[in-house]
Amino acid sequence: MRVPSPLLALGSSLLRAHHGTLRLRALLADGTEVAPASYPFGGEVFALSEGDALALAGFLGRARMTVLIARGRDGDWATGLASRLGARVVRGSTRRGGERALRELLGEAEGPAAIVVDGPLGPRGVAKGGAILLGWRTGRPVRALGVAATRAWVFEKSWSRLHLPLPFSTVAIALEAPIAPPAEGVPARAALDAATAELTRKLAVARERAEGLLRGEHRPSPFLSALREESPA
């Protein structure tokens, strides 16, 4: 379905105005709070849940992001809005056009990239392997994001519990410890599955840490301790 351009123009203008009213806070993996505008977007692959996409738009929109968006009617709207907000969009999902979309994303994503990892049908918060595969094939770290807002409108009928922060609310974003690419090539399927399961755990922890930031907590990621224990002396 082709979305009428006037509606897209109106929607993108409203979304920009809406995000301009929000107070964004960002929590790094080590528990340090930084101004979101100062985050040094590099060539990372950001992994997020579909339900968090609208809440994270203001943060991710600060970089010229390449975004993987699922096909379908909702995806048509999201593509139009994201394109008008400055993102480079690749269409596809793990079930519909996924391999072709991943190959296209590999070619397009010169800077940072973002992938909704639990779409298009869920389960909510359970990652699929596309983000890890993209990171490993391009030698980039994959970083899970979590978000929470003081006040939000929740789309109750959506499987992802898509939520939009209400105007003038505070939005907390937590960045997790990255999943580093392997030293050589793409490992066996078992390693990909293990890394994808780790990404699912990190999505949940990131959301918990974002909620904690709204309560005044600056919790470091528990995955940092695991990384230190695994590092050689």
Buried (B, 14 or more C-beta within 10 A) or exposed (E): EEBEEEEBEEBBEEBBEBBEEBEBBBBBBEBEEEEBEEBEBEBBBBBBBBBBBBBBBBBBBBBEBBBBBBBBEBBBBBBBBBBBBEBBBBBBBBEBBBEEBBEBBBEBBEBBBBBBBBBBEBEBBBBBBBBBBBBBBBEBBBBBBBBBBBEBEEEEEBBBBBBBBBEEBBBBBBBBBBBBBEEEEEBEEEEBEEBBBBBBBBBBBBBBBBBBBBEEEEEBBBBBEEEEEEEEE
